[in-house]
Amino acid sequence: MLREALSAGYDLLKSGSGSLDAVIAAVVVLEDSPLFNAGRGSCFNADGEVEMDASVMEGERLRAGAVAGVRRIRNPVLAARLVMEKTRHVLLASGGAERLAEKHGLELETPEYFRTERQQSALDRNLKNYHGTVGAVALDPDGNLAAATSTGGYTGKLPGRIGDSPLIGAGTYADNRACAVSGTGLGEAFIRAAVAHDVAARMRYRGESLASAARAALAGVKKLGGDGGLIAVDRRGNVATPFNSEGMYRGSIDRRGKMTIAIF
């Protein structure tokens, strides 16, 4: 599935599309899969319902859009783009976001579409799983960066809980002057550490390399008792994928089409 997602984004870049199109295409593939905690495979809250969050950001003009607490949108990342491009806002929640999605013809699904045996089992067993958030970052030939992130939160969360994924600067950030970042892990810690923006800020203000900035930002999560990881690419095409959890599904594809996929 990671290969399919990487190919979806890379094919668009090869055809002349920009980085924003590429990251959204990659995330849509992962949202449509029941294997990840986003879109169709989203985990259940304490009431046994799905509440999904997503965001997008482009680095040229620092435009961003996000949705939170949506229950019927098949691809929340597409709704996040609508917020960015069709409204004056950055973040829309629940019913308001769903009305916008419906107005612009996005696919809406019934609760049954999102109900997978894997996530039902996690809820039944009271597993506090928050891994499986999906994201993508990209640099296009014009030097523009973009990031997208989508999640179902974590199993058994309180209804109405919103994590870092739809919060610009916490779970998602893109700035052509530095890098594009998408994070996954304990959202509360990522919010408190402003992880995604911290990576870019360290590069801009301290002159740190992408790898060094990414490691330092993630260390801030660990100090707060959280774990997780992030994927990032800078304006020169360098890639960083640090994590402090047991593993993190991740992959990258370079300008020559060479694909790399890893878990541990």
FIBA-923492 format. One record per residue (C-alpha): residue number from 1; residue in three letters; z negated, x negated, y negated. Coordinates in pm, 1 decimal, m for minus. Last residue first. Example, Ala and Ser with C-alpha at 12.3 -4.5 7.8 and 13.67 -1.06 7.14 Angstrom:
<nodes>
nr,rest,zz,xx,yy
2,SER,m714.0,m1367.0,106.0
1,ALA,m780.0,m1230.0,450.0
</nodes>
This chain:
<nodes>
nr,rest,zz,xx,yy
264,PHE,m1173.7,m1197.5,36.2
263,ILE,m908.3,m924.8,17.5
262,ALA,m580.6,m1095.9,m66.6
261,ILE,m217.4,m1026.1,m156.0
260,THR,35.9,m1264.0,m314.1
259,MET,394.8,m1164.3,m393.4
258,LYS,669.0,m1399.8,m513.0
257,GLY,916.6,m1197.8,m719.5
256,ARG,1032.9,m1485.6,m937.7
255,ARG,844.2,m1348.9,m1238.2
254,ASP,522.4,m1345.1,m1038.0
253,ILE,370.1,m1078.2,m816.3
252,SER,m1.9,m1020.8,m781.1
251,GLY,m240.5,m865.4,m533.9
250,ARG,m596.7,m750.4,m499.3
249,TYR,m831.0,m580.6,m256.1
248,MET,m1176.1,m703.2,m353.6
247,GLY,m1438.7,m857.5,m129.4
246,GLU,m1809.4,m892.5,m71.7
245,SER,m1874.9,m833.3,m442.5
244,ASN,m1881.2,m1103.9,m708.1
243,PHE,m1516.3,m1080.5,m811.1
242,PRO,m1264.3,m1295.4,m997.0
241,THR,m893.4,m1202.6,m1018.3
240,ALA,m729.1,m1426.1,m1280.5
239,VAL,m355.9,m1450.9,m1355.2
238,ASN,m170.9,m1679.5,m1596.8
237,GLY,141.6,m1520.3,m1740.9
236,ARG,136.4,m1691.4,m2079.0
235,ARG,6.6,m1385.1,m2262.1
234,ASP,m283.1,m1356.3,m2019.3
233,VAL,m320.5,m1163.0,m1694.8
232,ALA,m637.0,m1000.4,m1565.5
231,ILE,m783.0,m838.5,m1255.2
230,LEU,m1151.0,m759.7,m1239.0
229,GLY,m1444.5,m764.5,m1004.3
228,GLY,m1749.3,m581.5,m882.5
227,ASP,m2123.9,m626.9,m888.2
226,GLY,m2412.4,m504.7,m1096.8
225,GLY,m2769.6,m620.2,m1151.8
224,LEU,m2737.5,m668.3,m1527.4
223,LYS,m2708.1,m1044.2,m1487.2
222,LYS,m2428.2,m980.5,m1237.4
221,VAL,m2229.4,m788.3,m1497.4
220,GLY,m2263.4,m1073.8,m1745.3
219,ALA,m2132.6,m1310.4,m1480.4
218,LEU,m1818.5,m1096.1,m1479.9
217,ALA,m1757.0,m1183.2,m1843.6
216,ALA,m1810.1,m1552.6,m1772.1
215,ARG,m1569.7,m1554.9,m1478.8
214,ALA,m1300.7,m1374.0,m1676.4
213,ALA,m1338.1,m1604.5,m1975.7
212,SER,m1312.1,m1917.3,m1761.2
211,ALA,m1004.4,m1795.8,m1574.0
210,LEU,m832.5,m1674.0,m1889.5
209,SER,m893.1,m2003.7,m2066.0
208,GLU,m1154.9,m2014.5,m2338.2
207,GLY,m1053.4,m2056.5,m2702.0
206,ARG,m1389.4,m1933.7,m2828.0
205,TYR,m1276.2,m1653.8,m3056.7
204,ARG,m955.4,m1534.5,m2894.8
203,MET,m1021.3,m1618.6,m2528.8
202,ARG,m1385.3,m1512.0,m2533.5
201,ALA,m1287.1,m1193.3,m2713.2
200,ALA,m1025.0,m1105.2,m2452.8
199,VAL,m1268.6,m1143.0,m2163.0
198,ASP,m1543.2,m962.0,m2354.2
197,HIS,m1309.3,m670.2,m2417.7
196,ALA,m1279.1,m602.9,m2044.3
195,VAL,m1649.4,m658.0,m1975.8
194,ALA,m1820.2,m450.3,m2241.7
193,ALA,m2145.8,m576.1,m2081.2
192,ARG,m2322.2,m239.5,m2098.3
191,ILE,m2009.2,m57.0,m1988.2
190,PHE,m1942.1,m292.1,m1695.6
189,ALA,m2303.1,m251.9,m1584.8
188,GLU,m2280.0,128.5,m1585.4
187,GLY,m1946.5,111.0,m1408.3
186,LEU,m2068.2,m69.4,m1097.8
185,GLY,m1740.8,m217.5,m981.5
184,THR,m1375.1,m230.1,m1078.0
183,GLY,m1212.9,m377.7,m1386.6
182,SER,m872.3,m387.2,m1553.7
181,VAL,m782.2,m658.1,m1806.6
180,ALA,m484.2,m752.3,m2025.1
179,CYS,m487.8,m1080.3,m2215.5
178,ALA,m513.9,m1272.8,m2541.3
177,ARG,m314.2,m1210.0,m2858.3
176,ASN,m109.1,m941.6,m2683.2
175,ASP,m427.4,m736.1,m2647.6
174,ALA,m504.2,m516.6,m2346.1
173,TYR,m834.1,m362.9,m2234.9
172,THR,m969.5,m150.2,m1951.5
171,GLY,m1306.2,m109.0,m1779.6
170,ALA,m1538.5,m168.5,m2075.6
169,GLY,m1320.3,m233.0,m2379.7
168,ILE,m1155.7,108.6,m2367.1
167,LEU,m1376.5,347.0,m2173.5
166,PRO,m1184.7,546.6,m1912.4
165,SER,m1277.0,308.7,m1626.9
164,ASP,m1633.1,234.2,m1739.4
163,GLY,m1808.4,532.6,m1586.9
162,ILE,m1845.6,897.4,m1678.1
161,ARG,m2109.1,1117.2,m1513.2
160,GLY,m2045.4,1488.7,m1561.2
159,PRO,m2179.1,1590.1,m1221.8
158,LEU,m2434.5,1331.8,m1108.9
157,LYS,m2284.5,1066.2,m884.9
156,GLY,m2300.5,1124.9,m510.2
155,THR,m2014.7,891.9,m423.7
154,TYR,m1895.5,677.0,m710.7
153,GLY,m1642.8,714.6,m990.8
152,GLY,m1313.7,873.4,m883.5
151,THR,m1113.5,598.6,m1047.3
150,SER,m805.9,495.9,m1244.5
149,THR,m727.6,184.7,m1452.8
148,ALA,m423.1,77.1,m1653.9
147,ALA,m346.6,m243.0,m1844.2
146,ALA,m63.6,m363.6,m2066.3
145,LEU,69.6,m689.0,m2212.2
144,ASN,382.3,m742.2,m2419.5
143,GLY,553.2,m1080.8,m2416.9
142,ASP,905.9,m940.5,m2433.6
141,PRO,964.3,m1039.5,m2070.4
140,ASP,676.9,m811.3,m1957.7
139,LEU,315.3,m900.5,m1884.9
138,ALA,126.3,m670.9,m1649.0
137,VAL,m213.4,m536.2,m1548.6
136,ALA,m295.6,m285.0,m1276.6
135,GLY,m596.4,m83.8,m1169.1
134,VAL,m759.5,98.1,m882.4
133,THR,m1123.9,192.3,m823.7
132,GLY,m1202.4,141.0,m454.7
131,HIS,m1570.0,52.0,m474.7
130,TYR,m1834.9,293.1,m597.1
129,ASN,m2003.8,377.9,m268.1
128,LYS,m2351.6,525.3,m285.1
127,LEU,m2339.9,635.6,79.3
126,ASN,m2533.9,957.9,126.1
125,ARG,m2408.9,1001.5,484.8
124,ASP,m2260.8,1342.9,406.0
123,LEU,m2109.5,1205.7,84.5
122,ALA,m1946.7,912.8,263.2
121,SER,m1821.2,1144.8,537.7
120,GLN,m1661.2,1371.7,279.9
119,GLN,m1497.0,1064.1,125.2
118,ARG,m1338.9,956.4,450.8
117,GLU,m1246.2,1309.6,556.6
116,THR,m1039.8,1355.9,241.1
115,ARG,m1068.0,1641.8,m8.6
114,PHE,m839.5,1567.9,m304.2
113,TYR,m563.5,1811.3,m206.5
112,GLU,m821.8,2074.0,m111.1
111,PRO,m945.4,2094.1,m470.7
110,THR,m608.5,2242.3,m573.9
109,GLU,m351.9,2023.7,m747.4
108,LEU,m196.1,1990.7,m1091.2
107,GLU,132.4,1810.2,m1148.5
106,LEU,202.4,1711.1,m1507.8
105,GLY,420.0,1949.0,m1706.7
104,HIS,333.0,1861.6,m2064.7
103,LYS,122.4,2170.3,m2129.6
102,GLU,m48.9,2128.8,m1792.8
101,ALA,m159.9,1775.7,m1878.2
100,LEU,m287.2,1881.3,m2219.6
99,ARG,m479.2,2169.7,m2064.1
98,GLU,m625.0,1931.1,m1806.6
97,ALA,m745.0,1690.9,m2075.1
96,GLY,m918.9,1971.5,m2261.0
95,GLY,m1073.7,2101.3,m1940.9
94,SER,m1236.5,1771.6,m1842.7
93,ALA,m1243.5,1505.2,m2114.9
92,LEU,m1004.1,1359.8,m2371.6
91,LEU,m1019.2,998.8,m2489.2
90,VAL,m802.8,805.3,m2736.9
89,HIS,m703.4,1076.0,m2981.8
88,ARG,m413.9,1134.7,m3221.2
87,THR,m222.6,1311.5,m2946.0
86,LYS,108.2,1286.6,m2756.7
85,GLU,141.3,913.8,m2683.5
84,MET,m210.8,798.2,m2605.8
83,VAL,m338.6,1125.6,m2462.8
82,LEU,m19.5,1158.9,m2261.7
81,ARG,m69.8,810.2,m2121.1
80,ALA,m414.6,908.1,m1999.3
79,ALA,m260.3,1214.7,m1834.8
78,LEU,m25.0,988.2,m1640.9
77,VAL,m323.8,780.3,m1527.9
76,PRO,m492.8,1099.8,m1406.8
75,ASN,m225.0,1148.0,m1139.7
74,ARG,m276.4,1470.3,m943.5
73,ILE,m463.6,1637.7,m1228.1
72,ARG,m701.4,1903.9,m1095.9
71,ARG,m1054.6,1772.2,m1140.6
70,VAL,m1070.7,1579.1,m1466.0
69,GLY,m1402.4,1420.0,m1568.4
68,ALA,m1252.6,1166.6,m1805.7
67,VAL,m911.3,1104.9,m1960.2
66,ALA,m789.3,798.6,m2147.9
65,GLY,m541.5,670.3,m2403.7
64,ALA,m486.7,340.5,m2580.0
63,ARG,m272.2,180.8,m2850.1
62,LEU,m357.9,m179.9,m2930.7
61,ARG,m27.8,m224.5,m3115.0
60,GLU,126.0,m489.6,m2888.8
59,GLY,m140.3,m491.2,m2617.4
58,GLU,m88.0,m159.0,m2444.4
57,MET,m377.0,41.8,m2306.0
56,VAL,m417.9,295.1,m2025.7
55,SER,m715.2,494.8,m1900.1
54,ALA,m837.7,696.3,m1604.5
53,ASP,m1131.0,911.6,m1491.3
52,MET,m1168.6,1155.8,m1202.8
51,GLU,m1424.0,1422.9,m1114.6
50,VAL,m1403.8,1543.6,m752.8
49,GLU,m1652.6,1795.2,m615.7
48,GLY,m1918.4,1783.0,m345.3
47,ASP,m2196.6,1881.3,m583.7
46,ALA,m2342.4,1529.1,m581.3
45,ASN,m2003.7,1386.2,m681.6
44,PHE,m1722.9,1334.0,m435.4
43,CYS,m1504.1,1024.6,m397.4
42,SER,m1142.0,1008.1,m506.6
41,GLY,m877.4,958.0,m239.4
40,ARG,m611.4,1182.1,m394.5
39,GLY,m647.4,1034.0,m742.0
38,ALA,m870.0,728.2,m731.5
37,ASN,m1113.7,582.1,m479.5
36,PHE,m846.1,428.3,m259.5
35,LEU,m713.8,502.2,88.3
34,PRO,m600.4,860.5,21.7
33,SER,m285.2,722.8,m147.5
32,ASP,m125.9,907.8,m439.8
31,GLU,m357.2,734.9,m687.1
30,LEU,m245.2,397.7,m550.6
29,VAL,124.4,468.5,m609.4
28,VAL,44.1,611.6,m953.0
27,VAL,m140.2,288.8,m1038.0
26,ALA,169.2,75.7,m982.2
25,ALA,390.8,305.2,m1188.5
24,ILE,136.4,305.6,m1471.3
23,VAL,119.7,m73.0,m1475.7
22,ALA,497.8,m106.1,m1489.9
21,ASP,564.5,156.4,m1755.9
20,LEU,311.0,m14.0,m1983.2
19,SER,462.4,m357.9,m1915.5
18,GLY,804.2,m256.8,m2041.2
17,SER,1114.8,m142.3,m1860.8
16,GLY,1412.9,m375.2,m1829.5
15,SER,1522.5,m315.6,m1470.2
14,LYS,1327.9,m617.5,m1347.0
13,LEU,1012.0,m484.4,m1510.1
12,LEU,1060.4,m150.9,m1338.0
11,ASP,1107.9,m317.2,m1000.5
10,TYR,791.5,m520.3,m1055.6
9,GLY,575.4,m213.9,m1112.4
8,ALA,686.7,m26.8,m802.7
7,SER,692.9,m348.6,m599.5
6,LEU,329.3,m422.5,m677.3
5,ALA,228.8,m69.8,m578.8
4,GLU,425.2,m81.1,m254.0
3,ARG,281.8,m419.3,m166.7
2,LEU,m66.9,m290.4,m238.2
1,MET,0.0,0.0,0.0
</nodes>
